[in-house]
């Protein structure tokens, strides 16, 4: 069977090359994420940006990349093998057993996967290295950072992708290996119109899971509920992938009954093909729908989080002006500003980096203690006049009277079972540790951060930085205060401008986020185009048969154009519909009022990309149309 597998790979090298490319790209994405995550975890200084920010950024990217890679790789192998059903049927007819067919497919899948894994790992390392300048300019890593080379990222990539590829191959071979030789030879080239009960059940389960995820903000408001609601897009897309053939079949049947499409031979052929090859069209529609859905959700949720942070920070600060400077200037600046004519109250805020462990270490898994610590920031608040309102929902902010008291954002306590009176663990940059007691829980964590302590709360480490003094003025005294502060050499910024500057972030941060998103979308786009090319290339016999029946080249090109239009419209519609519930859920969970967060310009770009890919995949068959 090994020789037959090698000959089959040579005979079907175009589709094998397409699947190989998809596997290489998936391996490169996961391997690059693993290299950068491991490099951050191995950083000697646990409070450096490399140790605190790099694992978080690349972990978020890697998590999405893993889900997409497993999904796309499985679809690519399934689509490639599905077009070879007649070959497998012939093997069954000449005496091959079902076990031999499964062994043949498994050998091919593993040969492609292992070779692609090696090439993808090399490409992933170079990709991680190429990303370093952008990470450095964004402040994610320090000068002199270089990715760490080890075997663990490759092992992790293999553990994630090889089982997905093997399972896709086994599922694709199940139909042919279970048929008798006689029925295999007589099998029609058209796709089966009925889905298995297991597939239908899985589709309903994913749909129900997506609907449940969209209702999360009702029970878990805040960032946690918004993130869970946004994740519904992947569940809805999975449901579409499972039930796709039935959806395409019903949609094509409805279109076939429209008088407008029955007037031309090309449209009749296109709808007939959609009905007969619903699985083939699903393999083309789903990746493009995922392209639209993921891009819309990622950009929409980012905008929603930024808007929620701006709202919460603006609502929390009741003063008129903000002064910002160095830690050495903070005490003198506060005293000077408090003594200016027209100033009625001042409050001081400083932030510091800490490591936080909310949940206790599992006694049965003490080796996981290192993974329990998370990087975070703590806000030191000295506000006797109440200019800053974190919106306390439990406890009393006035109890922040020493280093043993702390207030925690409600999102940070979600699903932990902790509240007022419980303790959390803090680790400071100087190596000291503390276990303050939670005295208050508040809701405006997106604006103020996840932890708040009193004036003495940072004394163990003395690591406060980024100080700010909030100034409240008397009525009609703002011009007087600004003039006096300027004479004292202190630059004041209106609260609104300071909030916008704090929540918008730098252009380098948005550039990094956009680059990472573009990488994911490019991967999905290439995989979708590859699926379309494979599907189109396998239709040479169909085109030849249509030519013998009298179809002209012009009619077949028009048929391909209509099919591409159907694929594009279905992909854009399904991608948008699967993204909207998650965006609505994120908005309801985090933003006051309603703000969908969907960027119309970016959505239009995604839709255009889906249309271009759909028509480009169909255009590959134009030169092969022969009558």
C-alpha positions in Angstrom: 0.0 0.0 0.0 3.0 2.3 0.5 3.9 2.1 -3.1 0.3 2.8 -4.2 0.2 5.8 -1.9 3.4 7.3 -3.4 2.0 6.7 -6.9 -1.3 8.3 -6.0 0.6 11.3 -4.7 2.5 11.6 -7.9 -0.7 11.2 -10.0 -2.6 13.8 -7.9 0.3 16.2 -7.3 -1.7 19.4 -7.9 -4.2 18.7 -5.1 -1.5 17.2 -2.9 0.6 20.4 -3.5 -2.4 22.6 -2.5 -3.0 20.6 0.7 0.8 20.7 1.4 0.8 24.5 1.1 -2.1 24.8 3.5 -0.4 22.5 6.0 2.8 24.4 5.7 1.1 27.7 6.4 -0.8 26.3 9.4 2.4 24.8 10.8 4.2 28.1 10.4 1.5 30.0 12.2 1.4 27.7 15.2 5.2 27.2 15.4 5.9 30.9 15.2 3.4 31.5 18.0 5.0 28.8 20.1 8.5 30.1 19.6 7.6 33.6 20.7 5.5 32.4 23.7 8.4 30.1 24.9 10.8 33.0 24.4 8.7 35.2 26.6 8.3 32.5 29.3 12.1 32.0 29.4 12.9 35.6 30.0 15.0 36.0 33.1 13.3 39.2 34.3 9.6 38.3 35.0 8.6 41.9 35.0 10.1 42.9 31.7 7.8 43.6 28.7 9.2 40.5 27.1 8.0 38.3 30.0 4.7 40.1 30.7 3.4 41.2 27.3 4.9 38.8 24.7 3.3 35.6 26.1 -0.1 37.4 26.4 -0.1 38.9 22.9 1.2 35.8 21.2 -0.9 33.5 23.3 -4.1 35.3 22.2 -2.9 35.2 18.6 -1.8 31.5 18.9 -5.1 30.4 20.4 -7.0 31.8 17.4 -4.4 30.5 15.0 -4.7 27.0 16.4 -8.5 26.9 16.0 -8.3 28.2 12.5 -5.4 25.9 11.5 -7.2 22.8 12.8 -10.4 23.8 11.1 -8.7 24.7 7.7 -6.4 21.7 7.6 -9.2 19.3 8.3 -11.3 20.9 5.5 -8.4 20.9 3.1 -7.7 17.2 3.5 -11.4 16.3 3.4 -11.9 18.3 0.2 -8.9 16.9 -1.5 -9.8 13.3 -0.7 -13.5 13.7 -1.5 -12.7 14.4 -5.2 -11.0 11.0 -5.4 -14.0 8.9 -4.4 -14.1 7.1 -7.8 -10.5 6.1 -7.4 -11.2 4.6 -4.0 -14.3 3.0 -5.4 -12.2 1.3 -8.1 -9.8 0.0 -5.5 -12.7 -1.5 -3.7 -14.0 -3.1 -6.9 -10.6 -4.8 -7.7 -10.5 -6.4 -4.2 -9.1 -3.8 -1.8 -10.5 -4.1 1.7 -11.9 -1.2 3.7 -8.9 -1.5 6.0 -6.5 -1.2 3.1 -8.3 1.9 1.7 -8.1 3.5 5.2 -4.4 2.6 5.4 -3.7 4.0 2.0 -5.3 7.3 2.9 -3.6 7.5 6.3 -0.2 6.9 4.6 -0.8 9.7 2.1 -2.1 12.1 4.8 0.8 11.4 7.2 3.4 11.7 4.3 2.1 15.1 3.4 1.6 16.3 7.0 5.1 15.3 8.2 6.9 16.9 5.2 4.8 20.1 5.6 5.4 20.1 9.4 9.2 20.3 8.9 9.0 22.9 6.2 6.4 24.9 8.1 8.5 24.9 11.3 11.5 26.4 9.4 9.2 29.0 7.8 7.6 29.7 11.2 11.0 30.4 12.8 11.9 32.8 10.1 8.4 34.4 10.4 8.9 34.8 14.2 12.3 36.4 13.6 10.8 38.8 11.0 8.1 39.9 13.5 10.7 40.9 16.1 11.3 44.5 14.8 7.5 45.2 14.9 7.3 43.7 18.4 10.3 45.9 19.5 8.8 49.1 18.0 5.5 48.3 19.8 7.2 48.0 23.2 6.3 44.3 23.5 10.0 43.1 23.6 13.2 44.8 24.7 16.2 45.7 22.6 18.4 42.7 21.9 15.5 40.2 22.0 16.0 37.1 19.9 13.6 34.1 19.6 14.6 31.0 21.5 15.1 27.8 19.5 13.9 24.5 21.0 12.0 21.3 20.0 8.9 22.1 22.1 7.1 24.4 19.5 7.5 21.7 16.9 6.2 19.0 19.2 3.3 21.2 20.1 2.5 21.9 16.4 2.7 18.2 15.6 0.4 17.3 18.5 -2.2 19.8 17.3 -2.1 19.3 13.5 -1.3 15.7 12.9 -4.3 14.3 14.7 -6.6 16.8 12.9 -5.1 15.7 9.5 -5.3 12.0 10.4 -8.9 12.3 11.6 -10.0 14.2 8.4 -8.4 11.5 6.3 -10.2 8.7 8.2 -13.5 10.5 8.0 -13.1 11.1 4.2 -12.3 7.4 3.7 -15.1 6.0 5.8 -17.8 6.3 3.1 -15.8 4.4 0.5 -14.4 1.8 2.8 -17.8 0.9 4.1 -19.3 0.3 0.7 -19.4 -3.1 -1.0 -17.3 -3.3 -4.3 -20.4 -3.5 -6.4 -22.1 -0.5 -4.9 -18.8 1.4 -5.1 -18.5 1.0 -8.8 -22.1 2.1 -9.4 -21.9 5.1 -7.1 -22.9 8.4 -8.8 -20.4 11.2 -9.1 -22.9 13.6 -7.4 -22.6 14.2 -3.7 -24.8 12.4 -1.3 -27.9 14.5 -0.5 -28.4 13.3 3.1 -26.1 14.1 6.0 -25.3 11.5 8.7 -27.2 11.7 12.0 -23.9 12.4 13.8 -23.2 15.4 11.6 -26.7 16.8 12.0 -26.5 16.4 15.7 -23.1 18.1 15.9 -24.5 21.0 13.8 -27.4 21.5 16.2 -25.1 21.3 19.2 -22.8 24.0 17.8 -25.8 26.1 16.9 -27.1 25.8 20.4 -23.7 26.5 21.9 -23.4 29.7 19.8 -26.8 30.8 20.9 -25.9 30.1 24.5 -22.7 32.1 24.1 -24.6 35.1 22.8 -26.7 35.2 26.0 -23.6 35.2 28.3 -23.7 39.0 28.8 -27.1 38.5 30.5 -25.4 36.5 33.3 -21.8 37.6 33.1 -21.5 41.3 32.2 -18.2 43.0 31.4 -15.2 41.9 29.4 -15.6 38.2 30.2 -19.2 38.1 29.0 -18.3 40.1 25.9 -15.4 37.8 25.0 -17.5 34.7 25.4 -20.3 36.3 23.4 -17.9 37.2 20.6 -16.6 33.6 20.5 -20.1 32.5 19.3 -18.9 33.4 15.8 -16.7 30.3 15.7 -19.5 28.0 16.9 -21.9 29.4 14.3 -19.3 29.0 11.6 -18.7 25.4 12.7 -22.4 24.7 12.6 -22.5 26.2 9.1 -19.6 23.9 8.0 -21.4 20.8 9.4 -24.8 21.6 7.9 -23.4 23.4 4.9 -24.3 20.8 2.3 -27.9 20.8 3.3 -28.0 24.6 3.4 -26.4 24.8 -0.1 -28.8 22.2 -1.4 -31.9 24.0 -0.1 -30.6 27.3 -1.3 -29.8 26.0 -4.8 -33.2 24.3 -5.0 -34.9 27.6 -4.2 -32.8 29.4 -6.8 -33.5 26.8 -9.4 -37.2 27.6 -9.1 -36.8 31.3 -9.9 -37.9 32.2 -13.4 -34.9 34.6 -13.9 -32.4 31.8 -13.5 -34.3 29.4 -15.7 -34.0 31.6 -18.7 -30.4 30.9 -19.5 -28.5 27.6 -19.9 -25.6 28.8 -17.8 -27.7 29.6 -14.8 -29.5 26.3 -15.1 -26.2 24.5 -15.2 -24.9 26.5 -12.2 -27.9 25.8 -10.0 -27.9 22.1 -11.0 -24.2 21.8 -10.1 -24.9 23.5 -6.8 -27.6 20.9 -6.0 -25.5 18.0 -7.2 -22.2 19.0 -5.6 -23.4 20.8 -2.4 -20.4 19.4 -0.4 -17.9 20.8 -3.0 -19.5 24.2 -2.8 -19.6 24.1 1.0 -15.8 23.5 1.1 -15.4 26.7 -0.9 -18.0 28.8 1.0 -17.0 28.0 4.6 -13.4 29.3 4.5 -14.5 32.5 2.8 -17.3 32.9 5.3 -14.8 32.4 8.1 -12.6 35.1 6.5 -15.5 37.6 6.7 -16.6 36.5 10.2 -13.3 36.4 11.9 -12.1 39.7 10.5 -15.4 41.4 11.4 -15.4 40.0 15.0 -11.7 40.8 15.7 -11.9 44.4 14.5 -15.4 44.9 16.0 -14.5 43.6 19.4 -11.3 45.6 19.5 -13.2 48.8 18.8 -15.8 47.9 21.4 -13.2 47.3 24.1 -11.5 50.6 23.3 -14.9 52.4 23.4 -15.8 50.7 26.7 -12.4 51.6 28.2 -12.9 55.2 27.2 -16.4 55.3 28.6 -15.4 53.8 31.9 -12.3 56.0 32.4 -14.3 59.1 31.5 -17.1 58.2 33.8 -14.6 57.4 36.6 -12.7 60.7 36.6 -14.8 63.6 37.9 -12.0 66.3 37.8 -11.3 69.0 35.1 -7.6 68.6 34.4 -4.9 66.0 34.6 -1.1 66.5 35.2 1.3 63.7 34.2 5.0 63.5 34.8 7.8 61.5 36.4 7.6 59.8 39.8 10.1 62.2 41.3 7.9 65.2 40.5 4.6 63.7 41.6 4.7 64.8 45.3 5.8 68.4 44.6 3.4 68.7 41.7 0.5 67.5 43.8 1.3 70.0 46.6 1.7 72.8 44.1 -1.5 72.1 42.3 -3.4 71.8 45.5 -2.3 75.3 46.6 -3.3 77.0 43.3 -6.1 79.5 43.5 -9.3 78.1 42.1 -8.4 74.4 42.8 -11.0 72.7 45.1 -9.6 69.1 45.2 -6.8 66.9 43.9 -6.3 63.2 43.6 -3.1 61.2 42.8 -2.9 58.0 40.8 0.2 55.9 40.1 0.5 52.5 38.5 3.0 49.6 38.9 3.5 46.2 37.4 2.9 43.2 39.6 2.2 39.5 39.2 -1.2 38.3 40.4 -2.4 34.9 41.5 -6.1 34.9 42.3 -6.8 31.2 42.6 -4.8 29.0 45.0 -2.4 26.4 43.6 -3.9 22.9 43.1 -2.3 20.6 45.7 -2.5 17.7 43.2 -0.6 19.7 40.5 2.0 21.9 42.3 4.1 22.1 39.1 1.4 24.4 37.7 2.2 27.1 40.3 4.3 29.0 37.8 1.5 29.2 35.4 -0.9 30.5 38.0 0.8 33.9 38.1 -0.4 36.5 35.7 1.1 39.8 34.8 -1.0 42.8 35.7 -1.0 46.4 36.8 -2.1 47.9 40.1 -3.4 51.4 40.5 -2.4 53.3 43.6 -5.2 55.8 44.4 -4.8 58.6 46.9 -8.2 60.3 46.6 -9.6 61.8 49.8 -12.1 64.0 47.9 -13.6 61.2 45.8 -12.7 62.5 42.4 -12.2 58.9 41.0 -15.2 56.6 41.1 -14.4 52.9 40.2 -18.2 52.1 40.6 -17.9 49.8 43.6 -20.5 47.0 43.6 -19.4 45.2 46.8 -17.4 46.3 49.8 -16.1 49.8 50.6 -13.3 51.7 48.8 -12.6 53.6 52.0 -11.2 50.5 53.5 -8.0 50.8 51.4 -6.1 52.1 54.4 -2.9 50.0 54.3 -0.7 47.5 52.3 -3.0 44.7 53.4 -6.1 45.9 51.5 -6.9 45.8 47.8 -9.9 46.3 45.5 -10.3 44.0 42.5 -12.2 44.4 39.3 -15.3 42.1 39.0 -14.0 40.7 35.7 -10.9 39.4 37.5 -13.0 37.5 40.0 -15.3 35.9 37.5 -15.6 32.1 38.0 -13.0 32.2 40.9 -15.6 32.1 43.7 -13.7 34.9 45.5 -15.1 38.2 46.8 -14.8 40.6 49.7 -12.8 39.1 52.6 -10.8 36.7 50.5 -7.1 37.1 49.8 -5.1 37.2 46.6 -1.3 36.8 46.1 0.9 39.6 44.7 4.5 39.4 43.6 6.4 42.7 43.2 9.3 43.6 41.0 11.7 43.6 44.0 10.9 40.0 44.6 8.7 40.5 47.7 5.3 39.0 47.9 2.1 40.0 49.7 -1.4 38.6 50.4 -3.7 41.6 50.6 -7.4 41.1 51.5 -10.1 42.1 49.0 -12.1 45.0 50.6 -14.0 46.1 47.5 -15.1 44.9 44.1 -15.7 47.4 41.3 -16.9 47.4 37.6 -14.7 49.9 35.8 -11.7 47.7 35.3 -11.4 48.4 31.5 -10.8 52.0 32.4 -8.9 51.9 35.6 -7.2 48.5 35.5 -7.8 45.3 37.4 -6.4 46.2 40.9 -6.6 49.3 43.1 -4.7 49.9 46.4 -4.5 52.8 48.8 -1.6 55.3 49.3 0.4 52.6 51.2 -0.4 49.7 49.0 2.8 49.8 47.0 5.2 50.3 49.8 6.7 46.7 49.7 8.2 47.3 46.3 8.3 51.0 45.8 7.8 50.4 42.1 5.1 53.0 41.4 5.4 54.8 38.0 3.4 56.8 35.5 1.9 59.2 38.2 -1.0 61.5 37.4 -2.7 64.2 39.5 -6.3 64.9 38.9 -7.4 68.5 39.5 -10.9 69.8 40.2 -11.5 73.5 39.9 -14.2 75.9 41.1 -16.8 77.2 38.8 -15.5 79.5 36.2 -11.9 79.1 37.5 -10.5 76.9 34.8 -8.7 79.7 33.0 -7.2 80.9 36.2 -5.9 77.5 37.2 -4.4 76.9 33.8 -2.6 80.2 33.9 -1.3 79.6 37.4 -0.2 76.0 36.6 1.7 77.2 33.5 3.5 79.8 35.6 4.5 77.0 38.0 5.9 74.9 35.1 3.1 72.3 35.3 1.3 71.4 32.1 -2.4 70.5 32.6 -4.5 68.5 30.1 -8.3 68.5 30.0 -9.7 65.2 31.3 -11.3 64.5 28.0 -8.1 64.8 26.1 -6.2 62.7 28.6 -8.9 60.0 28.5 -8.7 59.8 24.7 -4.9 59.7 24.7 -4.9 56.9 27.3 -7.5 54.7 25.6 -6.6 55.2 21.9 -3.1 53.7 22.3 -0.2 54.3 20.0 -0.1 53.7 16.3 2.5 51.0 16.8 0.2 49.0 19.0 -2.6 49.1 16.4 -0.1 48.4 13.7 0.9 45.2 15.5 -2.7 44.1 16.0 -3.5 44.8 12.3 -0.4 42.9 11.1 -1.3 39.8 13.2 -4.9 40.0 12.0 -3.8 40.3 8.4 -1.6 37.2 8.8 -4.6 35.2 10.0 -6.8 36.5 7.2 -4.2 35.9 4.6 -3.9 32.3 5.8 -7.7 31.8 5.5 -7.8 33.5 2.1 -5.0 31.3 0.7 -6.7 28.2 2.1 -10.0 29.2 0.6 -8.5 29.9 -2.8 -6.7 26.6 -2.6 -10.0 24.8 -1.9 -11.6 26.5 -4.9 -8.7 25.6 -7.2 -8.7 22.0 -6.2 -12.5 21.8 -6.7 -12.3 23.5 -10.1 -9.4 21.3 -11.3 -11.2 18.1 -10.4 -14.0 19.0 -12.8 -12.2 18.3 -16.1 -14.4 15.3 -16.7 -17.5 17.3 -16.1 -16.4 20.0 -18.5 -15.6 17.4 -21.2 -19.1 15.8 -20.7 -20.8 19.1 -21.0 -18.9 19.8 -24.2 -20.0 16.5 -25.7 -23.6 17.3 -24.8 -23.4 20.6 -26.8 -22.5 23.2 -24.2 -20.3 25.9 -25.6 -17.2 27.4 -24.0 -19.0 30.7 -23.4 -21.8 28.9 -21.6 -19.4 27.1 -19.4 -17.5 30.2 -18.5 -20.8 31.9 -17.7 -21.7 28.9 -15.6 -18.4 29.2 -13.6 -19.0 32.9 -13.2 -22.5 32.3 -11.8 -21.2 29.6 -9.4 -18.4 32.0 -8.2 -21.1 34.7 -7.6 -23.1 32.2 -5.6 -20.1 31.2 -3.6 -19.2 34.8 -2.9 -22.7 36.0 -2.0 -23.2 32.9 0.3 -19.8 33.5 2.0 -20.3 37.2 2.6 -23.9 36.6 3.9 -23.0 33.7 6.2 -19.8 35.4 7.4 -21.8 38.5 8.3 -24.6 36.6 9.9 -22.3 34.5 12.1 -20.4 37.6 13.2 -23.3 39.9 14.1 -24.6 38.0 17.2 -21.1 38.0 18.8 -20.7 41.7 18.1 -24.1 42.5 19.6 -23.3 40.4 22.7 -19.9 42.2 23.1 -21.6 45.6 22.8 -24.3 44.8 25.3 -21.8 43.4 27.8 -19.3 46.3 27.7 -20.6 49.5 26.2 -23.1 51.9 27.7 -25.9 52.2 25.1 -25.4 50.3 21.9 -22.4 50.3 19.5 -22.0 47.5 17.1 -18.3 48.1 16.6 -18.4 46.8 13.0 -16.1 48.9 10.8 -18.0 49.4 7.4 -14.8 50.1 5.5 -13.0 47.0 6.8 -16.1 44.8 6.3 -16.3 46.0 2.7 -12.6 45.1 2.3 -13.3 41.6 3.6 -16.3 41.2 1.4 -14.3 42.3 -1.6 -11.5 39.9 -0.8 -14.1 37.0 -0.6 -15.5 38.0 -4.0 -12.0 38.2 -5.6 -10.9 34.8 -4.2 -14.2 33.2 -5.4 -13.8 34.4 -8.9 -10.1 33.8 -9.0 -10.6 30.2 -8.0 -13.2 29.7 -10.8 -11.0 31.6 -13.3 -8.5 28.8 -13.1 -10.8 26.6 -15.2 -11.3 29.0 -18.1 -8.3 27.8 -20.1 -9.3 24.1 -19.5 -12.8 24.4 -20.9 -12.8 22.4 -24.1 -15.9 21.5 -26.2 
